[in-house]
Amino acid sequence: MKQGLKQSLVSQALQEGFDACRICRPGDIPQVPKRLSAFLAKGRHGQMAWMENRAEWRGNPSALWPEARSVIVLAESYTPEHDPLQILQQRDCGAISVYAQNKDYHDLVKKRLKRLARWLIAEAGGEVKVFVDTAPVAEKPLGQAAGLGWQGKHTNLVSRELGSWFFIGSIFSTLELDPDPAETDHCGSCTACQDICPTAAFPAPYQIDARRCISYLTIEHHGPVEQDLRPLLGNRIYGCDDCLAVCPWNKFAIEARELRYHAREELKAPKLAELAVLDDAGFRAFFSGSPIKRIGRNRFVRNVLYAIGNSGQSDLLPVARRLTEDTDATVADAARWAVLRLNTNATKD
């Protein structure tokens, strides 16, 4: 009966739009509390205080919901149609992480999870909770325990069937479902993800220091970015895909079936000059329905100004100058840095 239910569950998950469905037990990640504790003790979470505040739940799914007996882990591909590294050569444009070039995946994945969870309750009863990235759930270790993929040397989940480009969602259930075998590591001697990182955010294989990660710096970090890191951001204005893009396992990646993950044309190579002048209302309107909206205009324009400073484009000087007296102190600081850097480069030329 349970095996028949599991087969039906996997089939239903695929019909809902997921690309893979695997199952583990809540207690299948006993290594996480120790690793998480070491990560936090070294301060590698930076300003992400929520990781420390909910460390007990994050390290132990049973503490989050003691009644849970199974964790259904699901993957949904968002593989891009284009090479995400090409934009890095267009210095007058901003590089936005692939996952944020259209609709917010949190909304889309959660709706699928809820539909699948309702189906499961109708078929077999029990209680469920659904999670996608916003709750204290160790999704990547659970994904490895369920056989969805393994945490690569860049700490992200990698799948032999899907590559690196996929979102993870989970359904906790009180039902006893047959677990899948855990996935093993298939990185081998490859160090491509570590070698390409512009800021050396990987102190060792399978470890990350968020304080140096461009995704963290452009999304989670409040206030000015450290002076020595700003030049390393290049033109990345929201997130960074470098370590994902170079993974050899992406040769097996499948293109996103969900059209709302395909890049909006205006976000493939947006002009820095146009983004820098966005006020709060303009920012909210332009990024309506996008995960970028969450960081707000000030942090976003800060990132754009760092990119302008790194652009070497003297014609962007007037854009930066206009923001040197911005009402937000961090934006004004970024603008002054951009002006100084552009003027310094012009002097060298």
Secondary structure as a PSIPRED ss2 file (coil, helix, strand):
# PSIPRED VFORMAT (PSIPRED V4.0)

   1 M C   1.000  0.000  0.000
   2 K H   0.000  1.000  0.000
   3 Q H   0.000  1.000  0.000
   4 G H   0.000  1.000  0.000
   5 L H   0.000  1.000  0.000
   6 K H   0.000  1.000  0.000
   7 Q H   0.000  1.000  0.000
   8 S H   0.000  1.000  0.000
   9 L H   0.000  1.000  0.000
  10 V H   0.000  1.000  0.000
  11 S H   0.000  1.000  0.000
  12 Q H   0.000  1.000  0.000
  13 A H   0.000  1.000  0.000
  14 L H   0.000  1.000  0.000
  15 Q H   0.000  1.000  0.000
  16 E H   0.000  1.000  0.000
  17 G C   1.000  0.000  0.000
  18 F C   1.000  0.000  0.000
  19 D C   1.000  0.000  0.000
  20 A E   0.000  0.000  1.000
  21 C E   0.000  0.000  1.000
  22 R E   0.000  0.000  1.000
  23 I E   0.000  0.000  1.000
  24 C E   0.000  0.000  1.000
  25 R C   1.000  0.000  0.000
  26 P C   1.000  0.000  0.000
  27 G C   1.000  0.000  0.000
  28 D C   1.000  0.000  0.000
  29 I C   1.000  0.000  0.000
  30 P C   1.000  0.000  0.000
  31 Q C   1.000  0.000  0.000
  32 V H   0.000  1.000  0.000
  33 P H   0.000  1.000  0.000
  34 K H   0.000  1.000  0.000
  35 R H   0.000  1.000  0.000
  36 L H   0.000  1.000  0.000
  37 S H   0.000  1.000  0.000
  38 A H   0.000  1.000  0.000
  39 F H   0.000  1.000  0.000
  40 L H   0.000  1.000  0.000
  41 A H   0.000  1.000  0.000
  42 K C   1.000  0.000  0.000
  43 G C   1.000  0.000  0.000
  44 R C   1.000  0.000  0.000
  45 H C   1.000  0.000  0.000
  46 G C   1.000  0.000  0.000
  47 Q C   1.000  0.000  0.000
  48 M C   1.000  0.000  0.000
  49 A H   0.000  1.000  0.000
  50 W H   0.000  1.000  0.000
  51 M H   0.000  1.000  0.000
  52 E H   0.000  1.000  0.000
  53 N H   0.000  1.000  0.000
  54 R C   1.000  0.000  0.000
  55 A H   0.000  1.000  0.000
  56 E H   0.000  1.000  0.000
  57 W H   0.000  1.000  0.000
  58 R H   0.000  1.000  0.000
  59 G H   0.000  1.000  0.000
  60 N C   1.000  0.000  0.000
  61 P H   0.000  1.000  0.000
  62 S H   0.000  1.000  0.000
  63 A H   0.000  1.000  0.000
  64 L H   0.000  1.000  0.000
  65 W C   1.000  0.000  0.000
  66 P C   1.000  0.000  0.000
  67 E C   1.000  0.000  0.000
  68 A C   1.000  0.000  0.000
  69 R C   1.000  0.000  0.000
  70 S E   0.000  0.000  1.000
  71 V E   0.000  0.000  1.000
  72 I E   0.000  0.000  1.000
  73 V E   0.000  0.000  1.000
  74 L E   0.000  0.000  1.000
  75 A E   0.000  0.000  1.000
  76 E E   0.000  0.000  1.000
  77 S E   0.000  0.000  1.000
  78 Y C   1.000  0.000  0.000
  79 T E   0.000  0.000  1.000
  80 P C   1.000  0.000  0.000
  81 E C   1.000  0.000  0.000
  82 H C   1.000  0.000  0.000
  83 D C   1.000  0.000  0.000
  84 P C   1.000  0.000  0.000
  85 L C   1.000  0.000  0.000
  86 Q H   0.000  1.000  0.000
  87 I H   0.000  1.000  0.000
  88 L H   0.000  1.000  0.000
  89 Q H   0.000  1.000  0.000
  90 Q C   1.000  0.000  0.000
  91 R C   1.000  0.000  0.000
  92 D C   1.000  0.000  0.000
  93 C E   0.000  0.000  1.000
  94 G C   1.000  0.000  0.000
  95 A E   0.000  0.000  1.000
  96 I E   0.000  0.000  1.000
  97 S C   1.000  0.000  0.000
  98 V H   0.000  1.000  0.000
  99 Y H   0.000  1.000  0.000
 100 A H   0.000  1.000  0.000
 101 Q C   1.000  0.000  0.000
 102 N C   1.000  0.000  0.000
 103 K C   1.000  0.000  0.000
 104 D C   1.000  0.000  0.000
 105 Y H   0.000  1.000  0.000
 106 H H   0.000  1.000  0.000
 107 D H   0.000  1.000  0.000
 108 L H   0.000  1.000  0.000
 109 V H   0.000  1.000  0.000
 110 K H   0.000  1.000  0.000
 111 K H   0.000  1.000  0.000
 112 R H   0.000  1.000  0.000
 113 L H   0.000  1.000  0.000
 114 K H   0.000  1.000  0.000
 115 R H   0.000  1.000  0.000
 116 L H   0.000  1.000  0.000
 117 A H   0.000  1.000  0.000
 118 R H   0.000  1.000  0.000
 119 W H   0.000  1.000  0.000
 120 L H   0.000  1.000  0.000
 121 I H   0.000  1.000  0.000
 122 A H   0.000  1.000  0.000
 123 E H   0.000  1.000  0.000
 124 A H   0.000  1.000  0.000
 125 G C   1.000  0.000  0.000
 126 G C   1.000  0.000  0.000
 127 E C   1.000  0.000  0.000
 128 V E   0.000  0.000  1.000
 129 K E   0.000  0.000  1.000
 130 V E   0.000  0.000  1.000
 131 F E   0.000  0.000  1.000
 132 V C   1.000  0.000  0.000
 133 D C   1.000  0.000  0.000
 134 T C   1.000  0.000  0.000
 135 A C   1.000  0.000  0.000
 136 P C   1.000  0.000  0.000
 137 V C   1.000  0.000  0.000
 138 A C   1.000  0.000  0.000
 139 E H   0.000  1.000  0.000
 140 K H   0.000  1.000  0.000
 141 P H   0.000  1.000  0.000
 142 L H   0.000  1.000  0.000
 143 G H   0.000  1.000  0.000
 144 Q H   0.000  1.000  0.000
 145 A H   0.000  1.000  0.000
 146 A C   1.000  0.000  0.000
 147 G C   1.000  0.000  0.000
 148 L C   1.000  0.000  0.000
 149 G C   1.000  0.000  0.000
 150 W E   0.000  0.000  1.000
 151 Q E   0.000  0.000  1.000
 152 G C   1.000  0.000  0.000
 153 K C   1.000  0.000  0.000
 154 H C   1.000  0.000  0.000
 155 T C   1.000  0.000  0.000
 156 N C   1.000  0.000  0.000
 157 L E   0.000  0.000  1.000
 158 V E   0.000  0.000  1.000
 159 S E   0.000  0.000  1.000
 160 R C   1.000  0.000  0.000
 161 E C   1.000  0.000  0.000
 162 L C   1.000  0.000  0.000
 163 G E   0.000  0.000  1.000
 164 S C   1.000  0.000  0.000
 165 W C   1.000  0.000  0.000
 166 F E   0.000  0.000  1.000
 167 F E   0.000  0.000  1.000
 168 I E   0.000  0.000  1.000
 169 G E   0.000  0.000  1.000
 170 S E   0.000  0.000  1.000
 171 I E   0.000  0.000  1.000
 172 F E   0.000  0.000  1.000
 173 S E   0.000  0.000  1.000
 174 T C   1.000  0.000  0.000
 175 L C   1.000  0.000  0.000
 176 E C   1.000  0.000  0.000
 177 L C   1.000  0.000  0.000
 178 D C   1.000  0.000  0.000
 179 P C   1.000  0.000  0.000
 180 D C   1.000  0.000  0.000
 181 P C   1.000  0.000  0.000
 182 A C   1.000  0.000  0.000
 183 E C   1.000  0.000  0.000
 184 T C   1.000  0.000  0.000
 185 D C   1.000  0.000  0.000
 186 H C   1.000  0.000  0.000
 187 C C   1.000  0.000  0.000
 188 G C   1.000  0.000  0.000
 189 S C   1.000  0.000  0.000
 190 C C   1.000  0.000  0.000
 191 T C   1.000  0.000  0.000
 192 A H   0.000  1.000  0.000
 193 C H   0.000  1.000  0.000
 194 Q H   0.000  1.000  0.000
 195 D H   0.000  1.000  0.000
 196 I H   0.000  1.000  0.000
 197 C C   1.000  0.000  0.000
 198 P C   1.000  0.000  0.000
 199 T C   1.000  0.000  0.000
 200 A C   1.000  0.000  0.000
 201 A C   1.000  0.000  0.000
 202 F C   1.000  0.000  0.000
 203 P C   1.000  0.000  0.000
 204 A C   1.000  0.000  0.000
 205 P C   1.000  0.000  0.000
 206 Y C   1.000  0.000  0.000
 207 Q C   1.000  0.000  0.000
 208 I C   1.000  0.000  0.000
 209 D C   1.000  0.000  0.000
 210 A H   0.000  1.000  0.000
 211 R H   0.000  1.000  0.000
 212 R H   0.000  1.000  0.000
 213 C C   1.000  0.000  0.000
 214 I H   0.000  1.000  0.000
 215 S H   0.000  1.000  0.000
 216 Y H   0.000  1.000  0.000
 217 L H   0.000  1.000  0.000
 218 T H   0.000  1.000  0.000
 219 I H   0.000  1.000  0.000
 220 E H   0.000  1.000  0.000
 221 H C   1.000  0.000  0.000
 222 H C   1.000  0.000  0.000
 223 G C   1.000  0.000  0.000
 224 P C   1.000  0.000  0.000
 225 V C   1.000  0.000  0.000
 226 E C   1.000  0.000  0.000
 227 Q C   1.000  0.000  0.000
 228 D C   1.000  0.000  0.000
 229 L C   1.000  0.000  0.000
 230 R H   0.000  1.000  0.000
 231 P H   0.000  1.000  0.000
 232 L H   0.000  1.000  0.000
 233 L H   0.000  1.000  0.000
 234 G C   1.000  0.000  0.000
 235 N C   1.000  0.000  0.000
 236 R E   0.000  0.000  1.000
 237 I E   0.000  0.000  1.000
 238 Y E   0.000  0.000  1.000
 239 G C   1.000  0.000  0.000
 240 C C   1.000  0.000  0.000
 241 D C   1.000  0.000  0.000
 242 D H   0.000  1.000  0.000
 243 C H   0.000  1.000  0.000
 244 L H   0.000  1.000  0.000
 245 A H   0.000  1.000  0.000
 246 V C   1.000  0.000  0.000
 247 C C   1.000  0.000  0.000
 248 P H   0.000  1.000  0.000
 249 W H   0.000  1.000  0.000
 250 N H   0.000  1.000  0.000
 251 K H   0.000  1.000  0.000
 252 F H   0.000  1.000  0.000
 253 A C   1.000  0.000  0.000
 254 I C   1.000  0.000  0.000
 255 E E   0.000  0.000  1.000
 256 A C   1.000  0.000  0.000
 257 R C   1.000  0.000  0.000
 258 E C   1.000  0.000  0.000
 259 L H   0.000  1.000  0.000
 260 R H   0.000  1.000  0.000
 261 Y H   0.000  1.000  0.000
 262 H C   1.000  0.000  0.000
 263 A C   1.000  0.000  0.000
 264 R C   1.000  0.000  0.000
 265 E H   0.000  1.000  0.000
 266 E H   0.000  1.000  0.000
 267 L H   0.000  1.000  0.000
 268 K H   0.000  1.000  0.000
 269 A C   1.000  0.000  0.000
 270 P C   1.000  0.000  0.000
 271 K E   0.000  0.000  1.000
 272 L H   0.000  1.000  0.000
 273 A H   0.000  1.000  0.000
 274 E H   0.000  1.000  0.000
 275 L H   0.000  1.000  0.000
 276 A H   0.000  1.000  0.000
 277 V C   1.000  0.000  0.000
 278 L C   1.000  0.000  0.000
 279 D C   1.000  0.000  0.000
 280 D H   0.000  1.000  0.000
 281 A H   0.000  1.000  0.000
 282 G H   0.000  1.000  0.000
 283 F H   0.000  1.000  0.000
 284 R H   0.000  1.000  0.000
 285 A H   0.000  1.000  0.000
 286 F H   0.000  1.000  0.000
 287 F C   1.000  0.000  0.000
 288 S C   1.000  0.000  0.000
 289 G C   1.000  0.000  0.000
 290 S C   1.000  0.000  0.000
 291 P H   0.000  1.000  0.000
 292 I H   0.000  1.000  0.000
 293 K H   0.000  1.000  0.000
 294 R H   0.000  1.000  0.000
 295 I H   0.000  1.000  0.000
 296 G H   0.000  1.000  0.000
 297 R H   0.000  1.000  0.000
 298 N H   0.000  1.000  0.000
 299 R H   0.000  1.000  0.000
 300 F H   0.000  1.000  0.000
 301 V H   0.000  1.000  0.000
 302 R H   0.000  1.000  0.000
 303 N H   0.000  1.000  0.000
 304 V H   0.000  1.000  0.000
 305 L H   0.000  1.000  0.000
 306 Y H   0.000  1.000  0.000
 307 A H   0.000  1.000  0.000
 308 I H   0.000  1.000  0.000
 309 G H   0.000  1.000  0.000
 310 N H   0.000  1.000  0.000
 311 S H   0.000  1.000  0.000
 312 G C   1.000  0.000  0.000
 313 Q C   1.000  0.000  0.000
 314 S H   0.000  1.000  0.000
 315 D H   0.000  1.000  0.000
 316 L H   0.000  1.000  0.000
 317 L H   0.000  1.000  0.000
 318 P H   0.000  1.000  0.000
 319 V H   0.000  1.000  0.000
 320 A H   0.000  1.000  0.000
 321 R H   0.000  1.000  0.000
 322 R C   1.000  0.000  0.000
 323 L C   1.000  0.000  0.000
 324 T C   1.000  0.000  0.000
 325 E C   1.000  0.000  0.000
 326 D C   1.000  0.000  0.000
 327 T C   1.000  0.000  0.000
 328 D C   1.000  0.000  0.000
 329 A H   0.000  1.000  0.000
 330 T H   0.000  1.000  0.000
 331 V H   0.000  1.000  0.000
 332 A H   0.000  1.000  0.000
 333 D H   0.000  1.000  0.000
 334 A H   0.000  1.000  0.000
 335 A H   0.000  1.000  0.000
 336 R H   0.000  1.000  0.000
 337 W H   0.000  1.000  0.000
 338 A H   0.000  1.000  0.000
 339 V H   0.000  1.000  0.000
 340 L H   0.000  1.000  0.000
 341 R H   0.000  1.000  0.000
 342 L H   0.000  1.000  0.000
 343 N H   0.000  1.000  0.000
 344 T H   0.000  1.000  0.000
 345 N H   0.000  1.000  0.000
 346 A H   0.000  1.000  0.000
 347 T H   0.000  1.000  0.000
 348 K H   0.000  1.000  0.000
 349 D C   1.000  0.000  0.000
